[in-house]
Amino acid sequence: MPRILKNNFLLFIACLATSMAFAQLDTYEYKQELEGISGQWHTIKLPNSVFEHVASDLSDVRIYGVTENDTLEAPYILNVVSGKQTQRNADFELLNTSSNSRGYYFTYEVPTEEALNEIHLEFKNQNFDWRIELAGSQDQQEWFTLLEDYRLLSIKNDQTDYAFTDLNFPPSKYKYYRLRIKSSTKPELLSAKLRLKEQTAAEYRNFPVTFMNIEQQHKNTILDIDLKQRLPVSNLKLNVSDAVDYYRPISIAFVSDSTNTEKGWKYRYTTLTSGTLTSIEKKGFQFETTLARKLRVTLKNYDNRPLQIEGAEVKGYAHEMVARFTEPADYYLVYGNDQTQKPYYDIVQAATKIPDDLSELTLKEAQKITKKRTPTISPLFENKLWLWGVMAVVILVLGGFTFKMMRKG
């Protein structure tokens, strides 16, 4: 093969390989170049802007490396930094129950020196509002207060079914625990669970509420919350200014579909969670992480005055990728492809081999991936000259065939 032809052929192969490499990225809508790759393992924090364009289950997120001749796919593990909670029940024995003018007493013995920080109680009683004290001791002679004037509550009627009967206190190691319930009626304690709850800290992102509308419909309060962008929400807290006690059934939903009609937008809502909004528990409502842009909160007031809601706090867990890079290339985070499936990588099974101390990569600004348009070829007979030419040929052929038949006849 002549040298010129050989060089042209190699150039053609190189261009073809490069175009095929970028063609793989062309199936996605957005890309962000990764900077700072210096080793095999790195972390990548997904910015909020990514969630506007990804699939609901994040199945279309990829890391591609582009070289002169190939496209590489870097495997990753996606971690939702929600923290981990463990619960360990402790063995114990109910030593005695007693009562006097100050209340009803329950004393428990824990045979091992285990730390505890929660006692869950179940009562046969309904509709109570009790104050309790909890103390710990090593010898039943000297007692140390763990909880004082702590509130236990149960409301059960046609409107509300709510109970708060968990004792939460700092981790403590005592051989004996004594519970005193201040009540004029006898508490019928069905069961108790002494346990240690441990949880690693979750990493939350606070999402700004850009718009909140409050309406009173019949005996319900409706709150529409707009975040202006699609975000992974998992916690919502309402800030209520009322100083009185309140217990209102609550439902939290998100807009899962919408249709533009002549009368405006129509929304379809899917429930995230439901429960009771109370003046006792103010930590907010937790639910499974969901990509949402608009939320709707419904409060049932029944015959009560609507609550004075000053605002809402919405937050979600941080999403972190742990990726492995084995070959040098220009790497991109790509996303936005509703035709792909969730990837499966071997590193998910070998997570214990990932180093503990990983450096975080920087993401450049998101870029819209330009699609290569395939040129449209017009139909052959769209051109009138071609059509007339073909008709002329057909006429000539048919005329010649007819003339021959007449001569033979």
N, C-alpha and C positions, 0 to 999 in steps of 0.2 A: 504494500500500500504506500503510495507517495506520501512524503512527510507532510505536505499541506493538507491532504485529505485526512491523514491520521490525526493531526492537531485539531482540525475542525470536528472530527468525530468525537475526540475526547472532550472538546469544549461543549459539544451537543449533549453528551452523557452527563457532564457536570451540571449543565443548566437544567437538564431534565430531572436530575436527583434533587437539586435545590428547589425546583418548582413543586416536586412531589412533597418535599419536607414542609414547605409553607402551605401546600394544599391541605395537609392534615390540620393545620391551625385554622384554615379557612372554614372549617365546619363549626367553628365557635364564633361568638359575637364580639367578645372582648378579650384583651390581653394586657398584662402588666409585667414589665420586665423585672426580674429579680436581681438585686445587687448585694454584694458582700459575701458571695460563696467562697469559702476558704478551706472547707473541710468536707467530710463525707456527710455529716448530719447537721441539720439546721432546723430552726423553727420559723414559722411564718404566721403572723397574726392577721387574720382576715379583717380588712377594714369594713366599715358599715356599708360603703358604696357597693361592695360585691353583692350583697344580699338583694339588691334591687333587680339583678339580672340572672340569678342562678335558679335552678330547679328547686322545688319545695323541699326535696330531700338532699339537696346539694350533690346529687349524683353526677352532675356535669362539670365538676371542678377537676382540672388536670394541671400537671406541671410538665411542660414540654421543653426540651433542649434542642436547639437548632444548630447544626454544624454545616459545613460546606456540602456534605454529601448525604446527610441523614437527619432524621428526627428521633430524638430520644425521649422516652417517657420516664420521669422520675417518680418512684413510688412514694406514697405518703400515708400517714395516719392522721385522721381528723379527730381532734379532741375537743369536746365541749367542756370548758373549765367550770364544771358545776360543783366541784368538790365531791368528797366521798363521805358517806355516813355509815357508821357501824353501830350496832346495838348488841350489847351483851347483858343478858339477864343474870342476876345474882341469886344464889340459893339463900333462903332465909326461913325463919320460923316465927310465927305469931306467938309471942310469949303470953301475953294477957291483954284483956280488954277491961276497962273500968270506966267509971263516970263519977262526977261530983258536981257541985254547983257551978264549976268553971267550964264544964264540958265533958266530952267523951274522949277517952284515951285508947290508943292502939300502940302497943310496943312490939317491935320486931328485933330479932337477933340475926345477925349475919355471921355465919361461922368462919368465913375467911376474910382476910383484910383486903377486900376489893374496894376500889373507889366507885362511888355511886354519884349520880347527878340528876336522877329522875325517879319518881314513883308515880305509877299510873294506877288510879283507883276506879273501881266499878261499884256503883251503888244500886240497890233496889229502889231507893227513894227517887222521886221525880219532883221537879219544881222546887228547888231549894237554892238558897243563897247563903253560904256559910263562910265564915272566916276561920282560918286554921293557923296553928303554929307547929313547926317541925324542929326537933332538937336531936342532937347526937351525943352519945356518951360511950366511954370505954368500960365503965364499971357500974353504970346505973346510979352512981352517987353524984357525980358532977355532970351537968348537962350544958351543952353549948347550942345556942339558937342558930338554926340554919334559915328558917323562914318565919316571918312574923306578920300577922294581919294579912295573910295570903288568902286570896278569894277563890272559892269553888262555886260553880254555878251550874244549874240545870233548869231549862225551860222547855216544857213540852205541852203544846196545845195545837189548836187547828191552824195557827199561823206560823208557829216556830217550833223547831225541834233542834235544840242546841244544848251541848254540855261541854263544860271545861273542867276536867278533873285530873289534870296532870300537875304534879309538883315538880318544878324545875329549880334547881339550886346548884351552887358551885360544887365541883367534884370534891367529895369528902370520904374519908376512911374512918368509919366508926363501927364498933361491934354492935351497938344498939342504936335504934332509931325510934323516937317516940312522936306520935302524931296526936295532936289535940284539936278536936273539932268543936268549935263554939256553936252549940245548937240547943234549942229548947226541945226538939224532937230527936228521937234516937236515930242515928245514921245506921242504916242496914247495909253494911259493907259486904259486897259479894266476893270481891277479889282484889288483890294488890300485886303489882309487879315492881320489884326494885331492880333497877338496871343502870348501866353506864352507856350513855350515848356520846359518841365521838364523831366529829366531822372536820375534815380538812376544809380550809377556807375556799369558797367559790370566788371566781373573778367576775364581777358584774360590770356591765356597761350601762350607764344611765342614759336613757334616750329622751331627748327633749320633746315635750308635748307641744306641738305648734298650734293646735286648735282644740278647744273643748267646748262643746255645746251642751247645756243642761235644760231639759224640758220636763214638765209635769204632765203626764198623760194618765187620766183617770186617777188611780191611787198609786201610780208608779212614778219613780224618778228615772229618766232615761239620760244617760251620759254618752255622747258620741265623742270619741277621742281620735284625732288625726295626727299621725306621726310624720306625714308628708313623704315618707319613703318606707320601703319594705324592710323590716328589721326582725331579728330573731328574739321575740319577746317571750319571757317566761315568768314575769312577776309584775303585779299591779297593786298599788297601794293608794287608797283614797285618803286625802287629808280632810277630816271632818272637824269643824270648829265647835260643835255642840258639846256642852259640858255635862249634859244629862246622860244617863245610861240609855243605850239603844241596842236593838237586836233586829236586824232587817235581813230577810232573805235576799241574796245577791246572785246574779248570773253574769258571767263575763263571756263575751263572744267576739269573733273577728269576722270581717268581711271576706268570705271565701269565693265570692263570684259577684259580678255586677253586669247590668245590662242598661244600655242607653236607650230610653224610649222617648216618645213625643212629650211625655210629662216629666222628663228628667231621668236621672239615674235611679235604678232599682237595685237594691243590694240583697244578697243572700248571706245569712249569718250562720256560723257554725260555733257551737258552744265550746269554750275552752275549759271552764270550771264553774262550779256553783257552790254556794255555802251560805254562811251567815256573817254579815258585817256587824261587829260588836264593838262596844266601848272597852272591852277587856283585852282583846287581842288586836294589836295594831301593827303587826309585822307585814301585812299584805297577803295577797293570795298567790300561791305558787301553782304553776301548771306546766305541762310539757312544752318545750321550746317549739314555737310556731312562727313561721315567717308571716308577718302581718303588717299592714299599713294603716288600717282603720279598726278601732275597737268600739264595742258597744257594751255599756254596763247598765243593767236593769236592777233597780232596787224596789222591792215591794214595801210600801209604806202602810198598807191597810188603812186604819183610821188614824194613824199617827201623823204628826206634822212632818213634812219633808225635812231631811237633814240639810244643814248648811255645809255644802262641800266647797272647800276653798281651792282645791286642785287635785291633780293626780300625778303619781310617780310611776313611770314605766321603765323597766330595766330587763336586761337579758344577759345570759352568760357569754363570755368571750369565746370565740372559736379559734383554735390554734392548730396549725398543721405541723407535723414532724416529718420532714422529708429527707430522703437519702439521695446524694449525688455521687455518681461513680465515674463519670467521664466529663471532660471539659466541654462546654458548649455555652451558647447564649440561652439562658433559661427564662421561660415565661410562665406566669400563672394565667391560665385561660379558663373561660367559663361562658355559659350562655349557649346551650345546645340541648333542645328538648327531644332530640332523637337518640341520645346516647344512654347507656346504662351505667349503673354504679360500678366502679372498678373493684377488682379484687387483687390485692398484693400480698406477697409472701411475708413482708415485714410485719403484717398484722399479727402473724403467728409467732414472730420472733421479737416481740416488743421488749422483752427483758434485756436484749443485747444493745439497746439504744443507750448511749451515754447520758448521764444525768445533767451535765453542764453543757447546754447547747446555746450557740449564739443565734440571734434573731436576724433574719434577712430583711432588707428594705425593699419595699415595693414602689416602683415608679408609677406615674400617673396612668390611669386606665386609658387605653386606646381602642377605638372601634376598629375591628378587623375588616379590612377592605376585601370584598368578595370579587373574585374574577368572573366577569360575565362571559358566558359562552355566546359568541356571535350568532345571531339568528340568520339562517339561510332561507331566503325567500323561495317559495314553491316555484318549480320550473315554469308552470303555466301562468304565474302571476304576471309575467312579462308578455304584453300583447304581441310583440314581434315574433317571439317563440311560438305563440299560439297560431298566428297566421301562417308561419312557416310550416308548422306541422300539418296544418289543414291543407296547405298547398301540396305537400308531399303525398298526403293521403289521396287527394283528388287525382294527382298524376298517376299514382299506382292503380287506383280503381279504373281510371280512364284507359290506361294501357291494357289492363286485364280485360276490360270490356271490348276494346278494339280487336284484341287477339281472338276472343270468343266469336266475334262477328265474322272475322276472316275465315275461321274454321267452319263456321256455319255456311 
